[in-house]
Amino acid sequence: MADYCLDTSGLSNPLENLPEDIFGSLWRQVEAVIRSGRICCNTEILEELGFIQGRMGACIEECKDLICLEIGTGDWPWQDYLAIAEQLRTKHQAVISEYNGNRKRTVGLNDISIIALAMTLDLPLISMEKANTLQKSREKMRIPDICVLEGVTHITFNDFLRLEGISL
């Protein structure tokens, strides 16, 4: 069973700053966690993760059936997930980019979907998004802001590494 939900930024941003060719031992340890099935995502996030290249991209592709929880399949509460996702879309409509002219620096529907998965499974959500601290606005919220409102634990990639005891 998974221990973490993953947003795309939880891997894509660290890969940008810590490239695989320089930090290979770090990424091999992360790969082991992925291959163990302890990280999960939904189909929306898996599609975004499909743009990651290199060894990590290959790992995600090889493990997609292990990490992706699909609606209607498997032994997980997907009906609850659908209900929670709909509740979040309704509750946070004012800050969802697609409902508001694709407003910048706010959440999108894929963000809402991965938060809903974390809520459904009661797991921490790994992302590299920063809370919207410059403007405490009900119109511009990011993943960490919604996580706080919904009682979801938001962790960064470094938090994940520390929790897993991963280091160079």
Summary of the structure (lengths in Angstrom):
residues: 168
radius of gyration: 15.6
end to end distance: 26.2
largest distance: 43.6
contacts: 514
relative contact order: 0.18
helix: 54%
strand: 8%
